[in-house]
Amino acid sequence: MRGKLIVLEGLDRAGKSTQCGRLVTRLQDLGQRVQHMRFPDRTTPIGQMINAYLTGTSEQEDHVIHLLFSANRWEAATKIKSLIAEGATVVIDRYYYSGCVYSAAKDNSTLSLEWARHPEVGLPRPDVVIFLDISPEKAAQRGGFGSEKYENSRMQKRVREIFADIKTLQQEGQDFITIDAGDSEEEVAKRVEEAALDIIKKVDETDSPLRVVESS
């Protein structure tokens, strides 16, 4: 039986990393083999270029940095598919949804959400995307947004708006589950676990194959 592909998405400071860690531990406690990944993966040569951009030590044209983010996901695609084929569930902190949304949020007239999505076609498609929804104002109360690019209130407001747009697309709309991330950590963890276990059960019962992202 194949593994599952579970993605957590949301604004900065929504609690994605915390909830990914809790979910991985819970699934392992239930006897499942689990691999935790996050994007961008800053350990690869491409990831190091992305890190330099995010930390402000280099600059990239908007389309170029978007394609680097996409390439960073593509260089992990074979590993993701192999793990799932071997029966491991892969839990990912951010995936192509963030890549598309953050690029489109720049308000570059030639970098639309549709354009940003094209390079992602063919990537492994998640069995479920758990979106941790929180207002930028509440997120900022959790210690501020940090000093990297994109980590500011104006950008986060725009990102939240475009996440609402991406959830209206046919494929993405089928995959997204929204959870209120403004609740307590324990309550959010409970709902994340329920969503993950529900999709694991559904995939096992239907024996459905791993899908790929298709053109919209």
N, C-alpha and C positions, 0 to 999 in steps of 0.2 A: 504494500500500500504506500502511495507516495506521501511525501511531506506536504506541508501547506506553506503558502506565502502570505504573511501577515505584515501589513505596513501601518505604522502610526504616523500621522501627520498633524500639523497645527502651526500656530504662530510660535515665534521665539518666546520662551518662558511659559509655554502651555503645559509643560510637564512631560514631554515626550520621552526624554531620556530616562526619567524616573520610572515612568509607566512601562517602558520597554524592559527595563531591568527587572521590574517586579513580575511582568508577564513571563519573561524567560525563566526566572526562578520557579514560578508556579508551574509552568509546563514541565520543567525538569523534575519537580517534586511529584508530578503525576506520571513520571516514567517516560516522558517523551525525549527524544533527541532533538536539541534545539541549537540553532546557530544565530547569534545576534550580530547584525551588521548595521552600519549607519553610513549615510551619504551627506556631504562628500566624504570619501575615503581619502584622507590627507596623507596616507603612507605611500601612495604610488607616485611616480613622476608627474602624472597629470594632476593628482591630488595636491602635490606640492606647489604646482603652478596656481591652483585654485586657492590654496592657503595664502600664498603671497598676495593674491588679489584681495581676498577677504580681510587680511590684516593690514592692507594699505601699503605694502612694500613694493607693489607693482600695479600697473594699470592695464586693463584689457578693454577693447571695444565690446559693446554690449552683446552683439551676436557671437563674437569669438568666445567670450566667457561662458555664454550659454552652451555652446557646442562643447566646450571643455567639461562643463558639468555633466552633459549628456554622455560624453566619452568616458567619464569616470564611472558612470553606471554601466555602460556597455562593457567595460573591461572586467566587470564583476558578473556579467550575465551568465557566462558559462558555468562559473562556480555555483551560482544560485540554482541553476537548472540541475546541476549534478547533485547537489545536496538534497534537493527535493526528490529527485529520482531515487536516491538512496534511502529515502524515508525520513529525512530530517525536516523539521519545520523551521523556516527562516523568518525571523522577526526583524524588520528593518525600521530604523529610526530615520525618517524622511526618504522619499523616493522621487520619481520623476514629477510627481504632482507639485512638490515644492519647487523643483527646477523650473517648471513651466510658469508657475504662478509668480515667483519672485522675478523672473525675467520680464514677464508681461506687466508687472507692477511698476516698472521703470518709466512707463509712459513714453516709450520710444515708438514713434508712429510706424516704424517698419518691423517691430518686434511684437506681434500680436500673440495672444494665447494660442491661436491656431498655428501660427508659424512655429512657436516654441514647442508645440506638441509633435511636430513632424519627425524630429530625430529620435523620438522615443518609440516609434512604431516598430514592433518586433521584439521589444523587451519582454521578459516574463511579466505576466499580468497578475497582480495580487488576487488572492481568493477573497480578501476583505481589506478595506482601508478604514482604519479607525481614526476619525478626525476629532481631535481634542479641541473643542471650541471654547474660546475665551476672548473677551474684549481686550483690545490693546491697553486700555486703562487698567484693568485688573492684572494683566500680564506684567505691566510696568511696576506694579506694587510688589512684585515678587523679586525685587532687587535690581530693577532696571533692565535695559535691553543689551547692555554690553557695548563694546567699542568697535566691533567689526562692521563692515559694510552691511547694509540692510537692517542693522539693529538700532532702529530709531522709531519713534511713535508714528510719524507720518507714513513711513514705509510699511509698518505693520498694519496700519489701518487699510492701506491699499491692498496689501496681501490678503487680508480677511475678506475684502470685497471680491477679489478675483477667485479666491477659494470657493465662494458662493457661486461664481460663474462656472467654474470647472465641474462642480457637482451637478450642473444641469446638462452636461454632455451625456450622451447615451451610455457609453461604457462606464464612465466614471460614476454616473448616477446610480448604476446598478451595484457598484462596489463599495460606495461610501456608507459608513455608519457614523453618525455624529453623537458625541458624548459631551456633556457640559463639563468642561475642565475647571470651572469655577468652584465646584464642590470640593469636599475634603479629599485628600490624597487616597484615603481608604475607600471612599465611595467611588471615586473614579476608577481605582484599581479593580473594584468588584465588577463594575460595568464593562471595563476592558476585558477582563477574564471571561465574563459571560459571552461577550461578542466573539471572542476568539474560540471558545469551546463550542459555541453554536456553529461556526463555520467549519471547524474541524469535524464535527459530527456530520454536517451536511455533505461535505466532500467525501467522507468515508462511506456514507450511505449511498451516494450516487456514483461513486467511483469515477468522478469526473477528472479528465486530464488537466494538467497545468495549461493555462491559456497564454496567449501572447497579446500584447497591446496592438490593436488594429487601427487603421485609419478611421477618422471620425466622419 
